[in-house]
Amino acid sequence: MKVLVVDDQPLIADTLAEILENAGFEALSAHDGWEALALAERLRPHWVISDVLMPRMNGVELAITVQQKYPRTAVLLFSGQAGISDVLEEGKQRGYEFELIAKPIHPLKLIQRLKQM
């Protein structure tokens, strides 16, 4: 299963991608939404896992674009920040709802969630 992990904090994105690789997934990391879209074009991931609050393109904007371009790709958003309800509401108003998990991400729970697909 192909997974694209997106976070503007490279340590988080790269570490999470490495954990998923070690669990048997084909995983790549990106550090902003634009880089993620370029990688998604190449990888055609089954999952995109993205932080919500990022510069240039937030996770909801990324998720909506991914869903429009690749409707079969599942999206999971994560955040450690309070106050993201406005960003999530923007997605709802455009007809999109995404699953949200809290940081810190527990790797085993994430792996189990991805394998449920």
Buried (B, 14 or more C-beta within 10 A) or exposed (E): BBBBBBBBEEEBBBBBBEBBBEBEBBBBBBBBBEBBBEBBEEBEBBBBBBBBBBEEBBBBBBBBBBBEEBEEBBBBBBBBEEEBEEBBEBBEEEEBEBEBBEBEBEBEEBBEBBEEE
